[in-house]
């Protein structure tokens, strides 16, 4: 048996759950993925793609935590556009990583809700690879992405993965 590659689109994950006043327990997510696959931990290659702003200490702590939890972290500094907006997308890096590893993988697990990955999922499926999507919950995962994969799970339904930062009664509506 070959490896199972697990690729996390951390920007997509963080933005989705932070807006809801929630945080992701990446250590628990990793355990859930291993349990789902019914294989040993050494059969998995976990890679987290994390964009960061130079002075963002919170994101630096997340990068360190992911590293200590056994994820290989691919980090890239964000770029600020002339209009002040931030470019923090790592879709190309994720795609290149999957394509560079595809010959060594039996399965590919993408943790994202981003529909931009549909062509990648279609391509690796045509190569005979099984593709599993762990999406970000109802309304936060592209329907086209769900249709393209072999199997789909909602991250927000996985035991202990999502944690409230503060109760909804304290959140500003």
Protein Blocks (a to p, Z undefined) as FASTA:
>chain_A
ZZddddddfklmmmmmmmnopacdfklmmmmmmmmnopafklpccdddddddfklmklmm
mmmmmmmnopacddddddddfkopacfbfklmmmmmmmmmmmmpfbdcdddfbfklmmmm
mmmmmnopacddddebehiacfklmmmpmbdcdfklgghkaccfbdfklpcZZ
